[in-house]
Each structure stands twice: as structure tokens, then as C-alpha cells.
Amino acid sequence: MTRALEIISNEHRSMWQLTVVLDELCKQLGEPEEQPDAELFGMIFDYIEHYIERVHEPKEEAFLYKAVLDRTSEGNAMIAEFKREHAGTPDAVARLRAQLKAVVRDYPEGAPAFRQALEDYISMMRHHIMKEESDLFPLASRVLTDADWDEINRAFADSHDPLFGESTIAEFRALMSRIVNQAPAPVGFGLVAEVKPAADAHPVLLLVESLSSHYGRIQALRGVTIEVRQGQLVALVGANGAGKTTLLRAISGVQKVSGGAISFAAQDITHARPDQRVRMGICQVPEGRQVFGPLTVEDNLRLGAYTRCDKESIADDMEEMYSMFPILKQKFRQAAGTLSGGQQQMLAMARALMGRPKLLLLDEPSMGLAPLLIQEIFNAILSLREHGKTVFLVEQNAQAALSIADHAYVIETGVTVLSGTGSELLVNEQVKSAYLGI
């Protein structure tokens, strides 16, 4: 089997795994006392919409289907059927989402119809997978030339392709892991999802109101208003030059503001010094890491705790950082400037956490990192949220940021133009077009 067909088969296994989870959830819909797991359903629908539609199907159509159609008419009807099923996926998932919303609201009313719709979708997906494997793969293996396969394999193996390269695929691995963890036994680990309080149950920790800031005559922020609630992960996404870093610098106090106000824990800090803000509990992980290169990893961590005097607690926190980022323990005597980019990012995050922040500001943590390291960094960010840390994440990688955010904002040329939950913005047409390449 060629490399391209191996990749497709691996993706088919993940897709089949989703159908197994959906099948088990269907069975639970027949039990009146079992409310549907809206969060788990939502994650599955997100995976279908943003991975299968964005990564899996475009690869097949652009390369494998096209090559077979160019070589023979033998598979015309079959490939036409596959394309119709691909084209119908967005509407099918949208209908399932609408039915899920109604069932959650009116349960058990609507459950039988929702269950039937799920069963129909599962059947279609499984038939599609089996027909590709049993009919299309053998046909392609028979009619395509070595030159055809070289081109297809190169395309599928291109880890830098912005549409479906490794960096894109890496964004979805954590989501699949969450699905498997939360899926009911015996098809998953059956972890009970944490019940999240409504947004209003979280007090506002940071409030930025009508904030403006200038670099000379150039206005970088134009009346920005955002709020970050305690215990939540809030993301700010936007293109280069949109004002993301300027906003973080203004919150930290290293960028002067020319209008508006910033309050933290109900205190006005608009004109407070940066060191005062650190002592209040605002710590930033700057863009580009900015570790103290000549100093050791251990010394960098100690500097993160420079406002603290509790030596025993500092030692305990250092061990916690080493537990969170084991590579730092291995290199604790090494100069920070000799670490790789990913290791420096881990050190920068650990250094900020040593200050025991009430609010952690993260500026472009994925910038310049390899895909697998990006996944590790975002897993660490998720872990912080799950442990109750309040995080304000600024990130150009909109897909990754929105997929983990409780709430999010979109900033353009210094103005916040959209806001909503992370999942809402992921399916917003404007966001999909401008930032997700969909």
C-alpha cells in the first residue's frame, strides 16, 4: 500500500472510531433517564466539520479522485457518489446540531428522531469508508502509474501544506483524545466531563474598557473592550499587526494607554506600574519567549518568583514546574539560551507560573514551534485551565486557540470586531473565511 493510501486508511480508522462512539451514544438515547451528553456530541461534530471536511475530504478530491478520473472512466459513478456524500456533510452535521439543541432543551421529546438521524449518518459514513477501501483503493492501485503515486504521496506527506499539512493535523489530535477520554465505556474511558458553571457564575477578573493606545501618531488600539472572567480561558485572535501584542503590553503596563480604562479584581490599574501589576497577580509570557539566555533554567525559574519570600513554597512550585515540563528538570543547570525554541517556551511559561499569577497572559505561545511541540504547549494550557488558572491567550493560530477557549475575541486593526464562545467563533463564516482558511 502506498503512503497516501496508508494515511487515508489511518484517517478512516479515526472516522470509524467516531461512528462507534456515536453508536454507543445512540443506545443511551433510548434510556429516558440519560440526558444526551451535549458536550461530547459537540466535540464529535466539531471533529467532523473541521477535520474531515477541512483535511480528509479535500486531500482525496484534489489528488486521489482526480488522478483516478484522469486515468479511467471506470470509477466515474463511484467517485461522483463519494463527492455527493462529501458535499452533503456540512448540511447533515448542521441538521444534527439543530436536533441536538432541541433534544437537550426538550428531552426526551425529539430523542427518537435524533437517534434515527444519527443512525442514518453512521450508516452513510461506514458505507462510504468501506466502499473506498474495498472498491476505490484497488482501482487506484491498478490504474495509477508510479509517477501518479509519486505526486500523490508527495502531496499527502507535505508537512508544511497550509491546508492539510502536519501543523493542521496536529490541531485536531488533542480533540480526538478528549473525545476518547469522555466517550462512555466500553468504547472510551468514560471520564465524567467537568460541569462548567455558566459564564455569569465567574466573576470578572480583568475588564478592559474603550482602551486606546498609540505608537507616536499611529493608533494601535481603537476603543478595545474585553473582559476575562475568573477561571476561564479567553482567547484573542487576529492577523499580524492587528494589535494583539499591544493590548497585552497595555494590560501588563509596559505600553502606555491614551484612553479608556483597565481594571483588575475590581481595582483600577490603568496607570499602575508594571511591577505593581505583577505583585497584584498579572504575569505575562512574552512573544518570542525572552528567557534570560546566560542564566540557567533554574535561575530563570527563581526570577519568576522574585516577588515572593516563601522559600519552601517556591521550592515546591519549582518541583511542580519540573513535573509539568519534565525536560526542564533534565536541563535545570543548562543555560536557557542553549535550549530549543519549544523548551524555551516551556521555560517562559513555567517562569511566569512561578509568580503564582491570578491572571496568566500568553502572547503567541505557538509561534515558530514544530507541530508536535505546539500540541504539547496547548495541552499544557488546557491543563492550566482545568486546574482553575485564568488565562488570556493571544494567538495567531486561530483554529488551535478557538478550539480550547471558553470565550474569544477577534481583533482587526486595533478594534474588537467579534466575540463569542470559542465553539461559536469556530463555525462563524467570517472567522472561517478570514482565519481558518475554510
Buried (B, 14 or more C-beta within 10 A) or exposed (E): EBEBBEBBBEBBEBBBBBBBBBBBBBEBBEEEEBBBBBBBBBBBBBBBBBBBBBBBBBBBBBBBBBBBBEBEEEBEEBBEBBBEBBEEBEEBBEEBBEBBBBBBEEBBEBBEEBBEBBBEBBEBBBEBBEBBBEEBBEBBEEBBEEEBBEBBBEBBEEEEBEBBBBBBBBBBBBBBEBBBEBBBEEBBEEEEEEEEEEEEEBEBBBBBBEBBBBEEEEBBBBBBBBBBBBBBBBBBBBBEEBBBBBBBBBBBBEBEBEBBBBBBBEEEBBEBEBEEBBEBBBBBBBBBBEBBEEBBBBBBBBBBBEBBEEEEEBEEBBEEBBEBBEBBBEBBEBBBEEBEBBBBBBBBBBBBBBBBBBBBBBBBBBBEBBBEBBBBBBEBBBEBBEEEBBBBBBBBBBBBBBBBBBBBBBBBBBBBBBBBEBBBBBBBEEBBEBBBEB
